[in-house]
Amino acid sequence: MSKAIAGHLYRHYKKETMTYTVIAADALDCESAKPLVVYRSEYDTPDHPRGTLWVRNREDFESKVTLADGSVVDRFTEIPISF
């Protein structure tokens, strides 16, 4: 499971090019006080330009997803930075 860490880069399971930088991993929902992750897209689409901000509850961000073939993968996978 990928843990959301501010400043780290992640790939979404749906598409190799769907990458995001976590802006904040410790935001709170104003109604429920549940932890939220704020993340920024690092790719362009016609509907959502690079830099679009997204919010998802942390439990969901760090969850696993079952694919159509039955395999289970992380919803977001950290992309290691190599120097």
Residue pairs with C-beta under 8 A, 6 or more apart in sequence:
1 62
1 63
1 64
1 74
2 10
2 62
2 74
2 76
2 77
2 78
3 25
3 62
3 78
4 10
4 22
4 25
4 37
4 39
4 58
4 61
4 62
4 76
5 22
5 25
5 78
6 22
6 23
6 24
6 25
6 26
7 21
7 22
8 21
8 22
8 78
8 79
9 19
9 20
9 21
9 42
9 78
9 79
9 81
10 19
10 20
10 21
10 22
10 39
10 76
10 77
10 78
10 79
11 18
11 19
11 20
11 76
11 77
11 79
12 18
12 19
12 20
12 75
12 76
13 65
13 67
13 73
13 74
13 75
13 76
13 77
17 43
18 41
18 43
19 41
19 42
19 43
19 79
20 39
20 40
20 41
20 42
20 54
20 76
21 39
21 40
21 42
22 37
22 38
22 39
23 38
23 39
23 40
23 53
24 36
24 37
24 38
25 35
25 37
25 58
26 35
27 35
27 36
27 37
27 38
27 55
28 34
28 35
28 36
29 35
29 36
29 57
34 57
34 58
34 59
35 57
35 58
35 59
36 55
36 56
36 57
36 58
37 55
37 56
37 57
37 58
37 61
38 53
38 54
38 55
39 53
39 54
39 55
39 56
39 61
40 51
40 52
40 53
40 54
41 48
41 49
41 50
41 51
41 52
41 54
42 50
43 50
44 50
60 75
61 75
61 76
62 74
62 75
62 76
63 74
63 75
64 72
64 73
64 74
64 75
65 72
65 73
65 74
65 75
66 72
67 73
